[in-house]
Amino acid sequence: MTDATTELIHSSLDHFAIELPSWGFADTGTRFGKFFQPAAAIDLNDKLNDAAQVHAVTGACPTVALHVLWDFTPGQSASEVKAMAEKAGVAVGSINPNLFQDQAYKLGSLCSPEADARRLAQDHVLDSIQLAKDSGSKVITLWLADGTNYPGQDSIRARKARLEEGLSKFHSALDADQTFLIEYKPFEPAFYHTDIADWGMSFLHAKKMGDQAKVLVDTGHHYQSQNIEQIVAWLLDEKMLGGFHFNDRRYADDDLTLGSIDPYQIFRIFYEIHSYAADMGGEYPHIEYMVDQSHNLKPKIEAMIQTVDTAQKLYAKAAIVDHAKVKSLQENGRIVDAENLLKSAFEADINGPLAEWRQGDANPLTAFRESGYYEAALEDRTRRRADLGLTQASSYA
C-alpha cells in the first residue's frame, strides 16, 4: 500500500465520528421479547460508561444519543446529564423524543385526530428541544410511529396537515445552531399507511419546515432491495442529507449489527459521500453518523465495538477510491473497469494503516476483552440488581 493511500486512510479516519445509542447498552430486544444479559446497563450512568469504553478502543464515538423517556429521569436536570456524560468521557449527542409509547397515542401522536394527543406530542417535542439546549445537544431526531392500519381509518391528507402544524412549531423553537432531522420508515407499527413512509416525504416535510431541517436515513427503514445509495446521492445533491441511523437487515427494520449481512451496501453508501466531496473540491458536508441497533443476542458492548470497527473500515476503504479515475472510466463507458475499481477498494486490506491510526492495536475487540471492564461491570451490576430488587425474569416486550 502506497504512502499516499495510507495518508488517505488516516485522513478519512481523522474526520469520521459515529454516535452510539444509549439504548443499545440496556436490556433491549424485539417485539416478541428479549434475552437478558447480566452485564447490561441498569441506568444512564452505566450506558454512558459503556459507550465511553467503545470510544476508548475505537477513537470514533465521542457522543451518545439519548432517548428522552428512557434516559432523562424525573427530577434530574439536563445539566446533570451533561455533567454525567462528561465525567464518563463522552458528550450528549442527538436527543430523541418518544412519540410511540404513551397510551394517548393509540391513533397517532402529531398526526392524531385527537387534539389532546397532538398537544401532548407537540409539548413533548418542544420539551425535548429544550432538553437538547440545556444538555448541549445540537441535534434533535424525530421518528414517528404514526399511521393507520385500515382503509378509511383516518384522512391521510388531514394527518399530513396536522403533522405540518407541529413541525412548524418545532422549527421556530430551535436555536440557530441546532438541526432537526426527520426520519422515515415504510411500515411498522402501522401497516396500511405510515405518515412519513419514505425519503421523499421526509424531504418535503424538511423543506417546508425550514432551513434547519434535514432528512435522516435509517438503513433498515427501506423495502427489500431498495437502492439506498441512490437515495443518499439524491439527498447529497439537494443538500438535504442530515444523518444516518446505521444498522443491517435481512428483511426490513431488523436492527442487526452493521455489515453483518451486506457490508458492500454500506461501502457503496460511503462511496457516494466521498464521491460527492471529491466533486466539491474535497469539502465534506456535515452529516450525523449514528448507530441504531438492538442487541438481543450479542453482548452489548462487543456488538457496538464490532459495528464501529466495521463502519471505520468501510468508510476508510471508500475513501481510497480514485474518483478521477472512476469518472474517466464512466465517461468512456468502461463499465467493468469502473466496477472493479470500487470492488478493489472494498476488498483492500487496510488493517495496517488502521493499526497505525489506532497507535498499535488494529483490533479494538481484543483491547476491550483484555481491559477487564466487562468482568468488573458484570460483578457490579449483578450486585446492584440484587440490592435494588431488580429481576431479569419476564422476557416479554
C-alpha positions in Angstrom: 0.0 0.0 0.0 1.4 3.4 -1.0 2.2 6.2 1.4 -0.5 8.3 -0.4 -3.1 5.6 0.2 -2.1 5.3 3.8 -2.4 9.0 4.2 -5.9 8.9 2.7 -7.0 6.3 5.2 -5.6 8.2 8.1 -7.2 11.4 7.0 -10.6 9.8 6.5 -10.5 8.2 10.0 -9.5 11.6 11.5 -12.8 13.2 10.4 -15.1 10.2 10.8 -17.1 10.0 14.1 -20.1 7.8 14.7 -22.6 8.3 17.6 -23.7 5.5 19.8 -27.3 5.0 21.1 -27.7 4.8 24.8 -30.5 2.2 24.4 -28.0 -0.2 22.7 -26.4 -0.9 26.0 -29.5 -1.7 28.0 -31.7 -4.8 28.1 -33.4 -4.2 24.7 -35.0 -6.8 22.5 -37.6 -7.4 19.9 -41.4 -7.0 20.0 -41.5 -10.8 20.8 -39.3 -10.5 23.9 -35.7 -10.1 25.0 -33.0 -12.3 26.4 -31.5 -10.6 29.4 -27.7 -10.1 29.9 -26.5 -9.7 33.4 -23.8 -7.1 32.4 -26.3 -4.9 30.6 -26.6 -1.3 31.7 -29.0 -0.6 34.5 -29.2 3.2 34.3 -27.9 6.1 32.2 -24.6 6.3 34.0 -23.9 2.7 33.1 -24.9 3.4 29.4 -22.6 6.4 29.3 -19.7 4.5 30.8 -20.2 1.6 28.4 -20.2 4.0 25.5 -17.0 5.5 26.7 -15.4 2.1 26.5 -16.3 1.8 22.9 -14.9 5.2 22.2 -11.7 4.4 24.1 -10.9 1.4 21.9 -12.1 2.8 18.6 -11.4 6.5 18.9 -14.6 7.2 16.9 -17.5 7.7 19.3 -17.3 10.9 21.2 -21.1 11.4 21.6 -24.1 9.3 22.8 -27.6 9.6 21.6 -30.2 9.9 24.3 -33.9 8.9 24.4 -35.9 11.3 26.3 -38.3 8.9 28.2 -35.7 6.3 28.7 -32.7 8.4 29.8 -33.9 11.6 31.5 -35.1 10.6 35.0 -37.8 12.8 36.5 -36.2 15.4 38.8 -32.8 15.1 37.0 -31.8 18.2 35.1 -30.3 18.2 31.7 -27.2 19.9 33.0 -26.7 17.0 35.4 -27.0 14.6 32.5 -24.5 16.7 30.6 -22.1 16.6 33.5 -22.6 12.8 33.9 -21.6 12.3 30.2 -18.5 14.4 30.5 -17.4 12.6 33.6 -17.7 9.3 31.7 -15.6 10.7 28.9 -18.3 11.4 26.2 -20.8 14.1 25.4 -24.5 14.2 24.9 -25.3 13.7 21.2 -28.7 13.7 19.5 -31.9 13.9 21.5 -34.7 11.5 20.5 -38.3 12.3 21.5 -40.6 9.4 22.3 -43.9 9.6 20.4 -44.9 5.9 20.4 -45.3 4.6 24.0 -47.9 6.8 25.7 -51.4 5.3 25.7 -52.7 8.6 24.3 -51.0 7.8 21.0 -53.3 4.9 20.1 -54.5 6.8 17.0 -51.2 8.6 16.5 -49.2 11.4 18.1 -48.5 14.5 15.9 -50.9 13.2 13.3 -53.7 12.0 15.7 -57.3 13.1 15.0 -57.5 13.8 18.8 -56.4 17.3 19.7 -55.3 16.3 23.2 -53.0 13.7 21.8 -51.5 16.1 19.3 -51.0 18.7 22.0 -49.3 16.1 24.3 -47.0 15.1 21.4 -46.2 18.7 20.4 -45.4 19.6 24.0 -43.1 16.6 24.4 -41.1 17.5 21.3 -40.8 21.1 22.4 -39.6 19.9 25.8 -37.1 17.6 24.0 -35.8 20.6 22.1 -35.3 22.5 25.4 -33.5 19.4 26.9 -31.2 19.4 23.9 -30.4 23.1 24.5 -29.8 22.5 28.2 -27.6 19.4 27.7 -25.5 21.0 24.9 -27.0 18.9 22.1 -27.2 20.4 18.6 -29.4 17.6 17.0 -33.0 16.5 17.5 -34.1 13.5 15.6 -37.8 12.7 15.0 -39.2 9.3 14.2 -42.9 8.9 14.1 -44.7 5.6 14.5 -47.9 7.4 13.3 -50.0 5.8 10.6 -53.2 3.7 10.2 -53.9 0.1 9.9 -57.2 0.1 8.0 -58.6 1.9 4.9 -60.9 4.7 6.0 -59.5 4.8 9.5 -58.5 8.5 9.0 -57.9 11.1 6.4 -54.3 10.8 5.0 -54.3 14.4 3.9 -55.7 15.7 7.2 -52.9 13.8 9.1 -50.3 15.4 6.8 -51.7 18.8 7.7 -51.7 18.1 11.5 -48.0 17.0 11.2 -47.0 20.1 9.4 -48.6 22.2 12.1 -46.4 20.6 14.7 -43.2 20.7 12.6 -43.6 24.5 12.1 -43.7 25.0 15.8 -40.6 22.9 16.3 -38.5 24.8 13.8 -39.4 28.1 15.5 -38.2 26.7 18.8 -34.7 25.7 17.5 -31.6 27.6 18.4 -29.7 28.9 15.4 -27.0 26.1 15.7 -29.5 23.2 16.1 -30.6 20.8 13.4 -33.9 18.9 13.3 -33.7 15.5 11.5 -36.8 13.8 10.1 -36.6 10.0 9.9 -38.9 7.9 7.7 -40.0 4.2 7.7 -42.2 2.4 5.2 -44.2 0.3 7.7 -44.3 -0.9 11.3 -46.1 -0.4 13.7 -48.6 1.0 11.2 -49.3 -1.3 8.2 -51.9 0.3 6.0 -50.1 3.6 5.7 -47.3 5.3 7.6 -47.4 9.1 7.9 -43.7 9.5 7.0 -43.1 6.5 4.8 -40.2 7.3 2.6 -37.3 9.7 1.9 -39.5 11.8 -0.4 -41.9 12.5 2.4 -39.1 13.4 4.9 -37.6 15.6 2.2 -40.8 17.6 1.6 -41.5 17.9 5.3 -38.0 19.1 6.0 -38.0 21.6 3.1 -41.4 23.0 4.2 -40.3 23.0 7.9 -37.3 25.3 7.3 -33.5 25.6 6.7 -32.5 23.8 9.9 -34.4 20.6 9.0 -32.9 17.7 7.0 -33.5 14.1 6.3 -32.4 11.2 8.5 -31.7 7.9 6.6 -32.1 4.7 8.7 -30.5 1.9 6.7 -33.1 -0.6 7.9 -36.1 1.6 7.0 -36.5 0.6 3.4 -38.2 -2.1 1.4 -36.1 -5.1 0.4 -33.6 -4.5 -2.4 -34.2 -0.7 -2.4 -31.2 1.2 -3.6 -30.2 3.2 -0.5 -27.1 4.7 -2.0 -29.2 6.3 -4.8 -31.3 8.0 -2.1 -28.1 9.2 -0.4 -26.8 10.5 -3.7 -30.0 12.5 -4.3 -30.1 13.9 -0.8 -26.5 14.9 -1.1 -27.1 16.7 -4.4 -30.1 18.5 -2.8 -28.1 19.5 0.3 -30.7 17.6 2.4 -28.8 14.7 3.9 -28.7 15.3 7.6 -27.7 12.0 9.1 -27.8 8.2 9.3 -29.1 5.6 11.7 -26.8 2.7 10.8 -27.7 -1.0 11.2 -28.1 -4.0 8.9 -31.0 -6.1 7.9 -32.0 -9.2 6.0 -35.7 -8.1 5.5 -36.6 -4.8 7.0 -36.0 -3.0 10.3 -34.0 -5.9 11.7 -31.6 -3.7 13.7 -28.7 -6.2 13.2 -25.1 -5.1 13.6 -23.7 -3.1 10.8 -22.1 -5.1 8.0 -23.3 -8.4 9.3 -25.5 -9.0 6.2 -24.4 -6.6 3.4 -21.2 -4.7 4.1 -20.8 -3.8 0.4 -24.0 -1.8 0.6 -22.6 0.3 3.5 -19.4 0.7 1.4 -21.4 2.0 -1.5 -23.2 4.5 0.7 -19.9 5.8 1.9 -18.5 5.9 -1.6 -21.3 8.2 -2.7 -20.4 10.6 0.2 -16.7 10.5 -0.7 -17.6 11.0 -4.4 -19.7 14.0 -3.6 -16.9 15.5 -1.5 -14.5 14.9 -4.4 -16.8 16.8 -6.7 -17.0 19.6 -4.1 -13.2 20.1 -4.1 -12.7 17.9 -1.1 -15.2 19.6 1.1 -17.4 17.2 3.1 -21.0 18.0 4.1 -21.8 17.9 7.8 -23.5 14.5 8.3 -24.6 13.0 11.6 -23.4 9.4 11.6 -25.3 7.4 14.3 -25.8 3.8 15.2 -29.3 2.4 15.9 -29.3 -1.3 16.8 -30.9 -3.7 19.1 -28.5 -6.3 20.5 -30.8 -9.1 21.7 -28.3 -11.9 21.3 -24.8 -10.4 21.1 -23.0 -8.9 24.1 -23.9 -5.2 24.2 -20.5 -3.5 24.3 -18.9 -6.1 22.0 -21.7 -5.6 19.4 -21.1 -1.9 19.4 -17.4 -2.3 19.0 -17.9 -4.6 16.1 -20.2 -2.2 14.5 -17.9 0.8 14.9 -14.9 -1.1 13.7 -16.8 -2.2 10.6 -18.0 1.4 10.0 -14.5 2.8 10.2 -13.1 0.2 7.9 -15.8 0.7 5.3 -15.6 4.4 5.4 -11.8 4.3 5.0 -12.0 1.8 2.2 -14.5 4.0 0.3 -12.1 6.9 0.8 -9.3 5.3 -1.2 -11.3 5.0 -4.4 -9.7 7.1 -7.2 -12.7 9.3 -8.1 -10.9 11.0 -11.0 -10.2 7.6 -12.5 -13.8 6.4 -11.9 -15.1 9.5 -13.6 -12.8 8.9 -16.6 -13.9 5.3 -16.9 -17.6 6.3 -16.6 -17.2 8.9 -19.4 -15.7 6.3 -21.6 -18.2 3.6 -20.9 -15.8 1.2 -19.3 -18.3 -0.5 -17.1 -16.3 -3.5 -15.9 -13.2 -1.4 -15.1 -15.3 1.2 -13.2 -17.0 -1.5 -11.1 -13.7 -3.3 -10.4 -12.2 -0.1 -9.2 -14.8 0.1 -6.5 -14.5 -3.6 -5.7 -10.7 -3.4 -5.3 -11.2 -0.7 -2.7 -13.8 -2.7 -0.9 -11.6 -5.8 -0.8 -8.4 -3.9 0.2 -6.7 -4.9 3.4 -6.4 -1.7 5.5 -5.6 -3.3 8.8 -2.0 -2.0 8.8 -2.9 1.7 8.3 -5.8 1.3 10.8 -3.4 -0.1 13.4 -1.1 2.9 12.8 -4.0 5.3 13.3 -5.0 3.5 16.5 -1.4 3.7 17.6 -0.6 0.0 17.6 -3.8 -2.1 18.0 -5.9 -2.9 14.9 -8.4 -5.0 16.9 -10.5 -2.9 19.4 -12.5 -6.0 20.4 -9.3 -7.7 21.7 -8.4 -4.5 23.5 -11.7 -4.4 25.2 -11.7 -8.0 26.2 -8.3 -7.6 27.8 -9.3 -4.5 29.7 -11.2 -6.3 32.4 -14.1 -3.8 32.1 -16.7 -6.5 31.3 -15.9 -8.6 34.3 -16.0 -5.5 36.6 -19.3 -4.4 35.2 -20.8 -7.9 35.5 -19.9 -8.1 39.2 -21.0 -4.5 39.9 -24.4 -4.8 38.1 -25.2 -8.2 39.5 -24.7 -6.8 43.0 -26.7 -3.7 42.3 -29.6 -5.5 40.8 -29.8 -7.7 43.9 -29.6 -4.6 46.1 -32.3 -2.8 44.1 -34.5 -5.9 43.9 -34.4 -5.9 40.1 -35.1 -9.2 38.4 -34.5 -10.3 34.8 -37.2 -12.9 34.7 -40.0 -11.9 32.3 -38.8 -11.6 28.8 -42.0 -10.4 27.1 -41.7 -6.9 25.4 
